[in-house]
Amino acid sequence: MRKRFVLAAICALPSAAHADSESSVKSAYALCETLDRTGMTSAPCEVSGWGSRVTTVIDMQTTEAQKTCRNVASIMRDRGFSFDQGWTLQIKSPYSGDNSIAFCKL
């Protein structure tokens, strides 16, 4: 609940942010919910409004994660989900610590 409040507050700030930052956050949470429902994630998906990223943890090899990342981003675009410039999807392995094994532009 606290995280959503912070993200909503950030989106409400008058700044140089893109006009559709609210839709980016909504799209990010929709993506997280979808990833978590797959049953493939090792930890709950996270959205960072400050970092403009969606981070998920999935047990897979780097090459598979890179392909998955690109496919997920493509599907999100095809389905009409919108993200401001700079938003990324980052995939981590349960064994990679804080390091991403794949990332792509959303």
PyMOL commands that set and color helices and strands:
alter all, ss='L'
color gray80, all
select helices_A, chain A and resi 2-12+21-37+62-78
alter helices_A, ss='H'
color red, helices_A
select strands_A, chain A and resi 41-48+53-58+88-92+100-105
alter strands_A, ss='S'
color yellow, strands_A
deselect
rebuild
show_as cartoon
